Amino acid sequence: MATFDVEAMIARFQERAKAVKQRPLPPVAGAERTQFINQAKMDFQDFAIVGDSVATLEDGILVLRIDLRPPATA
């Protein structure tokens, strides 16, 4: 059985976040356009959060450490 590659999974989420940013806007208008844009924002946020996580396998459990604290102000 193949082993689970945590780093490869994180890299896939990083690529997905990048792809959402590069996704062209389809020829839609009005409410559909707004819905598409809002969905793209949520997709990017979700993929970026997982892509920025520190992932480990601990006793067969995938653990994602995600720092949601605001950036430190200097």
PALOVEX-843704 format. One record per atom (N, C-alpha, C, O): residue number from 1; x, y, z. Coordinates in steps of 0.2 Angstrom, whole numbers, plus 5000, padded with zeros to 4 digits. Atoms other than C-alpha are relative to their C-alpha. Last residue first. Layout:
<pts>
<pt seq="NUM" X="X" Y="Y" Z="Z"/>
...
</pts>
This chain:
<pts>
<pt seq="74" X="4993" Y="4997" Z="4998"/>
<pt seq="74" X="5028" Y="5231" Z="5070"/>
<pt seq="74" X="5000" Y="5007" Z="5002"/>
<pt seq="74" X="5005" Y="5010" Z="5004"/>
<pt seq="73" X="4998" Y="4993" Z="5002"/>
<pt seq="73" X="5011" Y="5223" Z="5070"/>
<pt seq="73" X="5006" Y="5002" Z="5002"/>
<pt seq="73" X="5008" Y="5001" Z="5008"/>
<pt seq="72" X="4997" Y="4996" Z="4995"/>
<pt seq="72" X="5010" Y="5204" Z="5071"/>
<pt seq="72" X="5001" Y="5007" Z="4997"/>
<pt seq="72" X="5004" Y="5007" Z="4992"/>
<pt seq="71" X="4993" Y="4999" Z="5000"/>
<pt seq="71" X="4999" Y="5196" Z="5058"/>
<pt seq="71" X="5002" Y="5005" Z="5006"/>
<pt seq="71" X="4998" Y="5009" Z="5008"/>
<pt seq="70" X="4999" Y="4995" Z="5005"/>
<pt seq="70" X="4981" Y="5191" Z="5064"/>
<pt seq="70" X="5008" Y="5001" Z="5000"/>
<pt seq="70" X="5011" Y="5000" Z="5005"/>
<pt seq="69" X="4999" Y="4994" Z="4997"/>
<pt seq="69" X="4980" Y="5174" Z="5072"/>
<pt seq="69" X="5002" Y="5006" Z="4995"/>
<pt seq="69" X="5005" Y="5004" Z="4990"/>
<pt seq="68" X="5005" Y="4996" Z="5002"/>
<pt seq="68" X="4973" Y="5160" Z="5061"/>
<pt seq="68" X="5001" Y="5007" Z="5004"/>
<pt seq="68" X="4996" Y="5012" Z="5003"/>
<pt seq="67" X="5000" Y="4994" Z="4996"/>
<pt seq="67" X="4988" Y="5149" Z="5062"/>
<pt seq="67" X="4995" Y="5005" Z="4998"/>
<pt seq="67" X="4997" Y="5008" Z="4992"/>
<pt seq="66" X="5002" Y="4994" Z="5003"/>
<pt seq="66" X="4983" Y="5133" Z="5055"/>
<pt seq="66" X="5000" Y="5005" Z="5004"/>
<pt seq="66" X="4996" Y="5006" Z="5009"/>
<pt seq="65" X="4999" Y="4995" Z="4996"/>
<pt seq="65" X="4991" Y="5116" Z="5061"/>
<pt seq="65" X="4999" Y="5007" Z="4996"/>
<pt seq="65" X="5003" Y="5008" Z="4991"/>
<pt seq="64" X="4998" Y="4994" Z="5003"/>
<pt seq="64" X="4984" Y="5102" Z="5051"/>
<pt seq="64" X="5000" Y="5006" Z="5005"/>
<pt seq="64" X="4995" Y="5007" Z="5009"/>
<pt seq="63" X="5001" Y="4994" Z="4996"/>
<pt seq="63" X="4984" Y="5085" Z="5059"/>
<pt seq="63" X="5003" Y="5006" Z="4996"/>
<pt seq="63" X="5008" Y="5006" Z="4994"/>
<pt seq="62" X="4998" Y="4994" Z="5003"/>
<pt seq="62" X="4981" Y="5069" Z="5049"/>
<pt seq="62" X="4999" Y="5006" Z="5004"/>
<pt seq="62" X="4993" Y="5008" Z="5006"/>
<pt seq="61" X="5005" Y="4994" Z="5001"/>
<pt seq="61" X="4979" Y="5055" Z="5060"/>
<pt seq="61" X="5003" Y="5006" Z="4997"/>
<pt seq="61" X="5009" Y="5008" Z="4999"/>
<pt seq="60" X="5005" Y="5002" Z="5005"/>
<pt seq="60" X="4988" Y="5038" Z="5058"/>
<pt seq="60" X="4995" Y="5006" Z="4999"/>
<pt seq="60" X="4990" Y="5005" Z="4995"/>
<pt seq="59" X="5003" Y="5007" Z="4999"/>
<pt seq="59" X="4998" Y="5039" Z="5074"/>
<pt seq="59" X="4994" Y="4999" Z="4995"/>
<pt seq="59" X="4989" Y="4997" Z="4997"/>
<pt seq="58" X="4999" Y="5003" Z="4993"/>
<pt seq="58" X="5002" Y="5057" Z="5071"/>
<pt seq="58" X="4996" Y="4994" Z="5001"/>
<pt seq="58" X="4990" Y="4995" Z="5002"/>
<pt seq="57" X="5004" Y="5006" Z="4999"/>
<pt seq="57" X="5003" Y="5062" Z="5052"/>
<pt seq="57" X="5002" Y="4998" Z="5007"/>
<pt seq="57" X="5008" Y="4996" Z="5008"/>
<pt seq="56" X="4996" Y="5006" Z="4998"/>
<pt seq="56" X="5009" Y="5080" Z="5050"/>
<pt seq="56" X="4995" Y="4994" Z="5001"/>
<pt seq="56" X="4989" Y="4995" Z="5001"/>
<pt seq="55" X="5003" Y="5007" Z="4999"/>
<pt seq="55" X="5003" Y="5095" Z="5041"/>
<pt seq="55" X="5005" Y="4995" Z="5002"/>
<pt seq="55" X="5010" Y="4995" Z="5000"/>
<pt seq="54" X="4994" Y="5005" Z="4999"/>
<pt seq="54" X="5009" Y="5113" Z="5043"/>
<pt seq="54" X="4996" Y="4994" Z="5002"/>
<pt seq="54" X="4993" Y="4993" Z="5007"/>
<pt seq="53" X="5000" Y="5004" Z="4994"/>
<pt seq="53" X="4995" Y="5124" Z="5035"/>
<pt seq="53" X="5007" Y="4996" Z="5001"/>
<pt seq="53" X="5010" Y="4995" Z="4996"/>
<pt seq="52" X="4996" Y="4997" Z="4995"/>
<pt seq="52" X="4997" Y="5137" Z="5022"/>
<pt seq="52" X="5001" Y="4996" Z="5006"/>
<pt seq="52" X="5005" Y="4998" Z="5011"/>
<pt seq="51" X="4994" Y="5000" Z="5003"/>
<pt seq="51" X="4989" Y="5126" Z="5008"/>
<pt seq="51" X="5006" Y="5003" Z="5005"/>
<pt seq="51" X="5012" Y="5002" Z="5004"/>
<pt seq="50" X="4997" Y="5007" Z="4999"/>
<pt seq="50" X="4975" Y="5122" Z="5020"/>
<pt seq="50" X="5007" Y="5000" Z="4997"/>
<pt seq="50" X="5011" Y="4997" Z="4999"/>
<pt seq="49" X="4999" Y="5001" Z="4993"/>
<pt seq="49" X="4971" Y="5141" Z="5022"/>
<pt seq="49" X="5003" Y="4993" Z="5001"/>
<pt seq="49" X="5008" Y="4992" Z="5005"/>
<pt seq="48" X="4994" Y="4996" Z="4997"/>
<pt seq="48" X="4975" Y="5145" Z="5004"/>
<pt seq="48" X="5001" Y="4998" Z="5007"/>
<pt seq="48" X="5007" Y="4997" Z="5009"/>
<pt seq="47" X="4994" Y="5004" Z="5002"/>
<pt seq="47" X="4962" Y="5131" Z="4998"/>
<pt seq="47" X="5007" Y="5003" Z="5003"/>
<pt seq="47" X="5012" Y="5000" Z="5004"/>
<pt seq="46" X="5000" Y="5006" Z="4997"/>
<pt seq="46" X="4948" Y="5138" Z="5009"/>
<pt seq="46" X="5007" Y="4996" Z="4998"/>
<pt seq="46" X="5010" Y="4993" Z="5002"/>
<pt seq="45" X="4998" Y="5000" Z="4993"/>
<pt seq="45" X="4952" Y="5156" Z="5005"/>
<pt seq="45" X="5001" Y="4993" Z="5003"/>
<pt seq="45" X="5005" Y="4992" Z="5007"/>
<pt seq="44" X="4993" Y="4998" Z="4998"/>
<pt seq="44" X="4953" Y="5153" Z="4987"/>
<pt seq="44" X="5002" Y="5000" Z="5007"/>
<pt seq="44" X="5007" Y="4998" Z="5009"/>
<pt seq="43" X="4996" Y="5006" Z="5002"/>
<pt seq="43" X="4937" Y="5143" Z="4986"/>
<pt seq="43" X="5007" Y="5002" Z="5001"/>
<pt seq="43" X="5011" Y="4998" Z="5004"/>
<pt seq="42" X="5000" Y="5005" Z="4995"/>
<pt seq="42" X="4928" Y="5157" Z="4996"/>
<pt seq="42" X="5005" Y="4994" Z="4998"/>
<pt seq="42" X="5008" Y="4991" Z="5003"/>
<pt seq="41" X="4997" Y="4997" Z="4994"/>
<pt seq="41" X="4934" Y="5171" Z="4985"/>
<pt seq="41" X="5000" Y="4994" Z="5005"/>
<pt seq="41" X="5005" Y="4993" Z="5009"/>
<pt seq="40" X="4993" Y="5001" Z="5001"/>
<pt seq="40" X="4929" Y="5160" Z="4969"/>
<pt seq="40" X="5004" Y="5003" Z="5006"/>
<pt seq="40" X="5010" Y="5000" Z="5008"/>
<pt seq="39" X="4998" Y="5007" Z="5000"/>
<pt seq="39" X="4912" Y="5157" Z="4976"/>
<pt seq="39" X="5008" Y="5000" Z="4999"/>
<pt seq="39" X="5011" Y="4996" Z="5003"/>
<pt seq="38" X="5001" Y="5002" Z="4993"/>
<pt seq="38" X="4909" Y="5176" Z="4979"/>
<pt seq="38" X="5003" Y="4993" Z="5001"/>
<pt seq="38" X="5006" Y="4991" Z="5006"/>
<pt seq="37" X="4994" Y="4996" Z="4997"/>
<pt seq="37" X="4915" Y="5180" Z="4961"/>
<pt seq="37" X="5000" Y="4998" Z="5008"/>
<pt seq="37" X="5006" Y="4997" Z="5010"/>
<pt seq="36" X="4993" Y="5003" Z="5002"/>
<pt seq="36" X="4904" Y="5167" Z="4954"/>
<pt seq="36" X="5005" Y="5003" Z="5004"/>
<pt seq="36" X="5010" Y="4999" Z="5006"/>
<pt seq="35" X="4999" Y="5007" Z="4997"/>
<pt seq="35" X="4889" Y="5172" Z="4964"/>
<pt seq="35" X="5006" Y="4997" Z="4998"/>
<pt seq="35" X="5009" Y="4994" Z="5003"/>
<pt seq="34" X="4998" Y="4998" Z="4993"/>
<pt seq="34" X="4892" Y="5191" Z="4959"/>
<pt seq="34" X="5000" Y="4993" Z="5004"/>
<pt seq="34" X="5005" Y="4992" Z="5008"/>
<pt seq="33" X="4993" Y="4997" Z="5000"/>
<pt seq="33" X="4892" Y="5186" Z="4941"/>
<pt seq="33" X="5002" Y="5000" Z="5007"/>
<pt seq="33" X="5008" Y="4998" Z="5009"/>
<pt seq="32" X="4995" Y="5006" Z="5001"/>
<pt seq="32" X="4877" Y="5175" Z="4943"/>
<pt seq="32" X="5007" Y="5002" Z="5000"/>
<pt seq="32" X="5011" Y="4998" Z="5002"/>
<pt seq="31" X="5000" Y="5004" Z="4994"/>
<pt seq="31" X="4867" Y="5190" Z="4951"/>
<pt seq="31" X="5005" Y="4994" Z="4999"/>
<pt seq="31" X="5009" Y="4992" Z="5004"/>
<pt seq="30" X="5005" Y="5000" Z="4995"/>
<pt seq="30" X="4871" Y="5201" Z="4936"/>
<pt seq="30" X="5001" Y="4996" Z="5006"/>
<pt seq="30" X="5007" Y="4995" Z="5009"/>
<pt seq="29" X="5001" Y="4994" Z="4998"/>
<pt seq="29" X="4882" Y="5195" Z="4922"/>
<pt seq="29" X="4995" Y="5000" Z="5006"/>
<pt seq="29" X="4992" Y="4995" Z="5007"/>
<pt seq="28" X="5006" Y="4999" Z="4997"/>
<pt seq="28" X="4890" Y="5180" Z="4915"/>
<pt seq="28" X="4999" Y="5007" Z="5003"/>
<pt seq="28" X="5004" Y="5011" Z="5004"/>
<pt seq="27" X="5004" Y="4994" Z="5003"/>
<pt seq="27" X="4903" Y="5178" Z="4902"/>
<pt seq="27" X="4993" Y="4999" Z="5003"/>
<pt seq="27" X="4988" Y="4997" Z="5000"/>
<pt seq="26" X="5004" Y="5002" Z="5005"/>
<pt seq="26" X="4915" Y="5167" Z="4913"/>
<pt seq="26" X="4995" Y="5006" Z="4997"/>
<pt seq="26" X="4994" Y="5011" Z="5001"/>
<pt seq="25" X="5007" Y="4998" Z="4998"/>
<pt seq="25" X="4928" Y="5176" Z="4924"/>
<pt seq="25" X="4996" Y="4998" Z="4993"/>
<pt seq="25" X="4997" Y="5000" Z="4988"/>
<pt seq="24" X="5003" Y="4994" Z="5004"/>
<pt seq="24" X="4945" Y="5168" Z="4920"/>
<pt seq="24" X="4992" Y="5000" Z="5002"/>
<pt seq="24" X="4989" Y="4995" Z="5004"/>
<pt seq="23" X="5006" Y="5003" Z="5004"/>
<pt seq="23" X="4953" Y="5157" Z="4934"/>
<pt seq="23" X="4996" Y="5006" Z="4997"/>
<pt seq="23" X="4995" Y="5011" Z="5000"/>
<pt seq="22" X="4999" Y="4999" Z="5008"/>
<pt seq="22" X="4970" Y="5164" Z="4938"/>
<pt seq="22" X="4994" Y="4998" Z="4996"/>
<pt seq="22" X="4994" Y="4998" Z="4990"/>
<pt seq="21" X="4998" Y="4993" Z="5001"/>
<pt seq="21" X="4966" Y="5167" Z="4957"/>
<pt seq="21" X="5001" Y="5001" Z="4992"/>
<pt seq="21" X="5000" Y="5007" Z="4990"/>
<pt seq="20" X="5006" Y="4996" Z="4999"/>
<pt seq="20" X="4957" Y="5150" Z="4958"/>
<pt seq="20" X="5002" Y="5008" Z="4998"/>
<pt seq="20" X="4998" Y="5011" Z="4995"/>
<pt seq="19" X="5004" Y="5001" Z="5006"/>
<pt seq="19" X="4972" Y="5141" Z="4950"/>
<pt seq="19" X="4994" Y="5005" Z="5001"/>
<pt seq="19" X="4991" Y="5007" Z="4996"/>
<pt seq="18" X="4997" Y="4997" Z="5006"/>
<pt seq="18" X="4984" Y="5148" Z="4963"/>
<pt seq="18" X="4995" Y="5000" Z="4994"/>
<pt seq="18" X="4994" Y="5005" Z="4991"/>
<pt seq="17" X="5001" Y="4993" Z="4998"/>
<pt seq="17" X="4973" Y="5142" Z="4977"/>
<pt seq="17" X="5002" Y="5004" Z="4995"/>
<pt seq="17" X="4999" Y="5009" Z="4993"/>
<pt seq="16" X="5007" Y="4998" Z="5000"/>
<pt seq="16" X="4972" Y="5125" Z="4969"/>
<pt seq="16" X="4999" Y="5007" Z="5001"/>
<pt seq="16" X="4995" Y="5011" Z="4998"/>
<pt seq="15" X="5001" Y="4999" Z="5007"/>
<pt seq="15" X="4991" Y="5125" Z="4967"/>
<pt seq="15" X="4993" Y="5001" Z="4999"/>
<pt seq="15" X="4991" Y="5005" Z="4994"/>
<pt seq="14" X="4997" Y="4994" Z="5003"/>
<pt seq="14" X="4993" Y="5128" Z="4985"/>
<pt seq="14" X="4999" Y="5001" Z="4993"/>
<pt seq="14" X="4997" Y="5007" Z="4991"/>
<pt seq="13" X="5005" Y="4995" Z="4998"/>
<pt seq="13" X="4980" Y="5114" Z="4989"/>
<pt seq="13" X="5003" Y="5007" Z="4998"/>
<pt seq="13" X="5000" Y="5012" Z="4997"/>
<pt seq="12" X="5006" Y="5000" Z="5005"/>
<pt seq="12" X="4990" Y="5102" Z="4978"/>
<pt seq="12" X="4995" Y="5006" Z="5002"/>
<pt seq="12" X="4992" Y="5009" Z="4998"/>
<pt seq="11" X="4999" Y="4997" Z="5007"/>
<pt seq="11" X="5006" Y="5107" Z="4987"/>
<pt seq="11" X="4994" Y="5000" Z="4995"/>
<pt seq="11" X="4993" Y="5005" Z="4992"/>
<pt seq="10" X="5000" Y="4993" Z="4999"/>
<pt seq="10" X="4998" Y="5103" Z="5004"/>
<pt seq="10" X="5002" Y="5004" Z="4994"/>
<pt seq="10" X="4999" Y="5009" Z="4992"/>
<pt seq="9" X="5006" Y="4997" Z="4999"/>
<pt seq="9" X="4994" Y="5086" Z="4998"/>
<pt seq="9" X="4999" Y="5007" Z="5001"/>
<pt seq="9" X="4995" Y="5011" Z="4998"/>
<pt seq="8" X="5003" Y="5000" Z="5006"/>
<pt seq="8" X="5011" Y="5083" Z="4991"/>
<pt seq="8" X="4993" Y="5002" Z="5000"/>
<pt seq="8" X="4991" Y="5006" Z="4996"/>
<pt seq="7" X="4998" Y="4994" Z="5003"/>
<pt seq="7" X="5018" Y="5088" Z="5008"/>
<pt seq="7" X="4997" Y="5000" Z="4993"/>
<pt seq="7" X="4996" Y="5006" Z="4991"/>
<pt seq="6" X="5003" Y="4994" Z="4997"/>
<pt seq="6" X="5007" Y="5075" Z="5017"/>
<pt seq="6" X="5002" Y="5006" Z="4996"/>
<pt seq="6" X="4998" Y="5011" Z="4994"/>
<pt seq="5" X="4995" Y="4994" Z="5000"/>
<pt seq="5" X="5012" Y="5061" Z="5006"/>
<pt seq="5" X="4997" Y="5006" Z="5002"/>
<pt seq="5" X="4993" Y="5009" Z="4998"/>
<pt seq="4" X="5003" Y="4993" Z="5001"/>
<pt seq="4" X="5001" Y="5046" Z="5011"/>
<pt seq="4" X="5006" Y="5005" Z="5000"/>
<pt seq="4" X="5009" Y="5006" Z="5005"/>
<pt seq="3" X="5001" Y="4996" Z="4994"/>
<pt seq="3" X="5010" Y="5029" Z="5010"/>
<pt seq="3" X="4998" Y="5007" Z="4998"/>
<pt seq="3" X="4998" Y="5009" Z="4992"/>
<pt seq="2" X="4996" Y="4994" Z="5000"/>
<pt seq="2" X="5007" Y="5017" Z="4996"/>
<pt seq="2" X="4999" Y="5004" Z="5006"/>
<pt seq="2" X="4993" Y="5004" Z="5009"/>
<pt seq="1" X="5004" Y="4994" Z="5000"/>
<pt seq="1" X="5000" Y="5000" Z="5000"/>
<pt seq="1" X="5004" Y="5006" Z="5000"/>
<pt seq="1" X="5009" Y="5006" Z="5004"/>
</pts>
